[in-house]
Amino acid sequence: MSANLNLLIPEFRVKVEQLLENCRNQGVIMIPYCTLRDPYTQARLWRQSKSTAVIQKKINELKEKGAPFLAHCIEIVGPPALLAGRR
């Protein structure tokens, strides 16, 4: 993962830089932790607050809509250790 703002799409980077500046002007220091994530990391983060039923529904939906790679990413990362028993 990277926190390099230069890796962002230029139009989006400008918006992020404006947000950071607005925060600084309000006395809030924001430090981007991650600007780019691989799809597996994003899938892991997405799954964190989802029930098994919601996860399976999304996997099926992605497969039906022709996005098998995204479905695979969500499926393959499995549940986080702390939520493994959650249904």
N, C-alpha and C positions, 0 to 999 in steps of 0.2 A: 504494500500500500504506500501511497505517496501523498504528501501534503503540499506538493509543488503546484501553485496556482497556474503556472505557465503551461501545465499539461491540460488545462481545461479548454473547452471551446472558447475562442476569444470573446464572443458576445456574452457568454455566461460568466467568464472570468471578470469582465467589467462589472457585471451586476454583483458578483461576490465581493469584489474590491470596494464597491460603493457601500455595500452592507457593512463590511468591516470598518470602513471609515465612519459611517453613521453611528455604529456602535461605539467606536473610540470617542466620537464627539459627545456621546451620552455618558462617557465614563465607564463603558463596558468593554473590556478587552476580550475579543474573540480570537481564538487561535484554531484555524482549520486543522483537523487531525488527519483527515483523509479526503483526497480529491478524486481519486480513482480507485475503484474496487473491482476485483475480478468477479465474474458472475457467481462463483461458488461462495465467496465471502458475503456477497449481497444476499444470496439465497439463505445462508445461515442467519443473517441478521433479520431477514423477513420472517423466517420461521419462528423466531424467539417468542412472539406474543400470539401465536396462532394455535388453535386446537388442531388435533389430528384430522378432524372432519373438514375444517377450512383448508388445510394444507392439501388434502387429497382432492378436494373440489377444484382447487387452483391447478393442480397437476393435470387433472382430467381436462379442464378448460383449455390449458395451454396446448395439450396434445391435440384436442379437437380443432383448435384454431391454427394448427400448423406450426407450432413452436415447440417441437420435441426437445431441442437442446435446453431451452429454459425450463421445461418440465423436468428434464433429467437433472439439471443443477439443483432444483428444489428437492427432488427426490433423493439424490445421492448424498447430500450433506447430512441427512438424518437429523434427528432431534438433538438439541443441545443436552448435555448431560443432566443439567438441573431440571429440565422439562421432560425427560424421557418418559416418565410415568403419566404425564398429563394426557388426557383424552379429550 
